[in-house]
Amino acid sequence: MKSLILKYATPLTATFFLVSLISGVSLFIHAGPGAMHGIHEWLSMVLVAPIMFHVLRNWRAFSSYFKHVPMVVAFGIASAATGLFFIPATVPTGSKDGPPQFALASVVLENSVASVAPILGKTPDTLVAELNAAGFPATPEARLSDLPAKSQKTDRDLLRALLP
C-alpha cells in the first residue's frame, strides 16, 4: 500500500491541483456550469490527501526549503494577502460597490412596512401581523430598519421573517 501511495502522490497532487486551478479561475470570472462551485469546493478538499502524501514522500527536500529566506518571504506574502480578506469592507451600506443582494436588502429595509408589503405579495396588515408574530413591533408606518433594534434582533432575523 505504501508504494502505491508514494507512486501516485505527486501525479494525484498535480491532477487535483489542475482541477482546483481551472474551477477556481472559472468561478472568479463567473464562467462555466453551475456545478463549478461544487467541483471546486469538494475536489479541493480531496486535494488535501494527495498533498499530504506528496509532502510525506518529499519531506527531506520540502523541509530544506524552510532553511532559506525565500520560503519565509513567501509565507509572509501569503499571510499578508490572506489577512487582507479579514479587514472589514469599507463599502457604505446600500452602496452599489458591494454585493448586489446586500445593497438590495439595505434599500428594502429603509422603507416602511406598508410600502414593502405589496412587493412581497401581502397586504400591509398581513405583513404587520407576521412581523409582530416573529417578535418585531411593527406598524404599517414603521421603517423596517428600525425594527431589529426595537426587538433586540438582527437585520438578518428581520429578513428571514420577511421571507415566505
Salt bridges, closest charged atoms under 4 A:
GLU41 OE2 - HIS37 NE2 3.85
GLU110 OE1 - ARG143 NH1 3.13
GLU130 OE1 - LYS122 NZ 2.43
ASP146 OD1 - ARG143 NH2 3.15
